[in-house]
Amino acid sequence: MIGRKSLIIALCCATGIGALTAQLVFRSAKTPLTGELPSQTALSTLLDHSFTDYNEKPFKLSQWSEKILVINFWATWCPPCREEMPYFSRLSEQYAEKGVQFIGLSTDTAETIRLFATNHRISYPLLVGGSHLISLTAELGNRQSGLPFTLILDLNREPLLIRTGRLGEAELESVLYRATARRLDKMSRTTAN
């Protein structure tokens, strides 16, 4: 009897541990589309804030209200940030006519960004965000406060992707392909009505 009870307890424990392990694996494997959502206050702050590029030209992210936004928080001293930029530039050019706007928000100074831009061909605006950006990114879903941090917003300003760390080109293109297909579908339905 004791042997049988021990076996039942062991099986229950194993099942519980298995379920817990599966739950942890499931949580860590969440797709970026269902990650922790940014606060609406942080999104409003980001979209309504006035930034400047390294030539002091003013920008508001809200000026691209008809675009899917790929907002990349980066720094010149960050190797994964620099690794992303060549394919971000390629995809920026490829998806521009499909209603996608890439934006680079840097924690660096205008002069540092200007020097970087003269040595690298970047096809999207590089804006000066300052060091306070890191605290804002925490409210946007960047719980590790790491760089790079990428946030992709659809036309309704709902997050399509939230990623801390280097974002692979294939994954980014997959998200953009789906997002632009939905945008096209929505536009064609609106035109049909």
C-alpha positions as CSV (number, residue, x, y, z in Angstrom):
1,M,0.0,0.0,0.0
2,I,2.7,2.4,0.9
3,G,4.5,1.6,-2.3
4,R,1.4,2.4,-4.3
5,K,0.8,5.7,-2.5
6,S,4.4,6.7,-3.1
7,L,4.1,5.9,-6.8
8,I,0.9,7.9,-7.0
9,I,2.5,10.9,-5.2
10,A,5.6,10.6,-7.4
11,L,3.4,10.6,-10.6
12,C,1.4,13.6,-9.3
13,C,4.7,15.5,-8.6
14,A,6.1,14.5,-12.0
15,T,2.9,15.7,-13.7
16,G,3.0,18.9,-11.8
17,I,6.6,19.5,-12.6
18,G,6.0,18.7,-16.2
19,A,3.1,21.1,-16.3
20,L,5.2,23.8,-14.7
21,T,8.1,23.2,-17.1
22,A,5.7,23.4,-20.0
23,Q,4.2,26.6,-18.7
24,L,7.7,28.2,-18.3
25,V,8.7,27.1,-21.8
26,F,5.4,28.5,-23.2
27,R,5.9,31.8,-21.4
28,S,9.5,32.2,-22.6
29,A,8.5,31.2,-26.2
30,K,5.7,33.9,-26.4
31,T,5.6,35.5,-29.8
32,P,6.6,39.1,-29.9
33,L,3.0,39.9,-30.9
34,T,1.6,38.8,-27.5
35,G,4.4,40.1,-25.3
36,E,3.9,42.5,-22.4
37,L,1.9,45.5,-23.7
38,P,3.1,49.0,-23.3
39,S,1.1,51.4,-21.2
40,Q,-1.2,53.8,-23.1
41,T,0.3,56.7,-21.3
42,A,3.8,55.7,-22.5
43,L,2.6,55.3,-26.1
44,S,0.9,58.7,-26.0
45,T,4.0,60.3,-24.6
46,L,6.2,58.7,-27.2
47,L,3.9,59.6,-30.1
48,D,3.2,63.2,-29.0
49,H,6.8,64.1,-27.9
50,S,8.8,66.4,-30.1
51,F,12.2,65.0,-31.2
52,T,14.8,66.5,-33.4
53,D,17.1,64.8,-35.9
54,Y,20.9,65.4,-35.6
55,N,20.4,68.6,-37.7
56,E,17.8,70.0,-35.3
57,K,14.9,69.4,-37.6
58,P,11.8,68.7,-35.5
59,F,9.8,65.5,-35.7
60,K,6.8,64.1,-34.0
61,L,6.0,60.4,-34.4
62,S,2.3,61.4,-34.7
63,Q,3.1,63.0,-38.1
64,W,3.2,59.5,-39.5
65,S,-0.4,58.7,-38.5
66,E,-1.1,56.9,-41.7
67,K,1.9,54.7,-41.4
68,I,2.9,51.5,-39.7
69,L,5.7,52.5,-37.4
70,V,8.9,50.6,-36.7
71,I,10.5,52.5,-33.8
72,N,14.0,51.3,-33.0
73,F,15.7,52.6,-29.8
74,W,19.4,52.4,-30.3
75,A,22.8,53.8,-29.5
76,T,26.0,54.2,-31.5
77,W,28.0,52.2,-28.8
78,C,25.6,49.2,-29.0
79,P,27.0,46.4,-31.4
80,P,23.6,44.7,-31.9
81,C,22.0,48.1,-32.7
82,R,24.6,48.7,-35.4
83,E,24.1,45.1,-36.7
84,E,20.4,45.7,-37.3
85,M,20.7,49.0,-39.1
86,P,21.8,47.8,-42.6
87,Y,18.8,45.5,-43.0
88,F,16.5,48.0,-41.3
89,S,17.6,50.4,-44.0
90,R,16.9,47.9,-46.8
91,L,13.5,47.0,-45.4
92,S,12.7,50.7,-44.8
93,E,13.2,51.3,-48.5
94,Q,11.4,48.2,-49.5
95,Y,8.3,48.9,-47.4
96,A,8.1,52.7,-47.7
97,E,5.6,52.6,-50.5
98,K,3.6,50.0,-48.5
99,G,3.0,52.4,-45.7
100,V,5.8,51.6,-43.3
101,Q,7.9,54.2,-41.6
102,F,11.1,53.3,-39.7
103,I,12.4,55.7,-37.1
104,G,15.6,55.4,-35.1
105,L,15.5,57.0,-31.6
106,S,19.0,57.2,-30.1
107,T,20.2,57.8,-26.6
108,D,23.2,59.6,-28.1
109,T,23.8,63.3,-28.6
110,A,23.1,65.0,-31.9
111,E,26.8,65.3,-32.7
112,T,27.5,61.6,-32.0
113,I,24.5,60.7,-34.2
114,R,25.7,63.1,-36.9
115,L,29.2,61.5,-36.9
116,F,27.6,58.0,-37.1
117,A,25.3,59.0,-40.0
118,T,28.2,60.4,-42.0
119,N,30.0,57.0,-41.9
120,H,26.9,54.8,-42.4
121,R,24.1,54.9,-45.0
122,I,20.8,54.9,-43.1
123,S,17.6,55.4,-45.1
124,Y,15.3,56.4,-42.2
125,P,15.3,59.3,-39.8
126,L,17.7,59.1,-36.8
127,L,16.3,61.2,-34.0
128,V,17.8,62.4,-30.8
129,G,16.0,61.0,-27.8
130,G,18.5,61.4,-25.0
131,S,19.3,59.2,-22.1
132,H,15.7,59.5,-20.6
133,L,14.5,57.3,-23.4
134,I,15.6,54.2,-21.5
135,S,13.1,54.9,-18.7
136,L,10.3,55.5,-21.3
137,T,11.2,52.2,-23.0
138,A,10.6,50.3,-19.7
139,E,7.0,51.6,-19.8
140,L,6.8,50.5,-23.5
141,G,7.6,46.9,-22.7
142,N,11.4,47.0,-22.4
143,R,11.5,45.4,-18.9
144,Q,15.2,44.7,-19.1
145,S,16.0,48.3,-20.1
146,G,18.3,47.0,-22.9
147,L,19.2,48.1,-26.3
148,P,18.3,47.7,-29.1
149,F,14.6,47.9,-28.3
150,T,12.1,47.7,-31.2
151,L,8.4,48.5,-31.1
152,I,6.2,48.1,-34.2
153,L,2.8,49.8,-34.1
154,D,-0.1,49.3,-36.6
155,L,-2.3,52.1,-37.8
156,N,-4.4,51.9,-34.7
157,R,-1.2,52.2,-32.6
158,E,-1.6,48.7,-31.3
159,P,1.7,46.9,-30.9
160,L,2.6,44.3,-33.5
161,L,6.0,43.5,-32.1
162,I,7.8,44.4,-28.9
163,R,11.5,43.2,-28.8
164,T,14.4,43.9,-26.5
165,G,17.6,42.8,-28.2
166,R,18.6,42.3,-31.8
167,L,15.7,41.6,-34.1
168,G,16.4,39.2,-37.0
169,E,15.8,40.3,-40.5
170,A,13.6,37.4,-41.4
171,E,11.3,37.9,-38.3
172,L,11.1,41.7,-39.0
173,E,10.2,41.1,-42.6
174,S,7.6,38.5,-41.6
175,V,5.9,41.0,-39.3
176,L,6.0,43.8,-41.9
177,Y,4.6,41.5,-44.6
178,R,1.6,40.5,-42.4
179,A,1.1,44.1,-41.3
180,T,1.2,45.6,-44.7
181,A,-1.2,42.9,-46.0
182,R,-3.7,43.7,-43.3
183,R,-3.3,47.5,-44.1
184,L,-3.9,46.8,-47.8
185,D,-6.9,44.6,-46.9
186,K,-8.3,47.3,-44.6
187,M,-7.8,50.0,-47.3
188,S,-9.5,48.0,-50.0
189,R,-12.5,47.3,-47.7
190,T,-12.7,51.0,-46.9
191,T,-12.6,51.9,-50.6
192,A,-15.3,49.3,-51.4
193,N,-17.7,50.8,-49.0
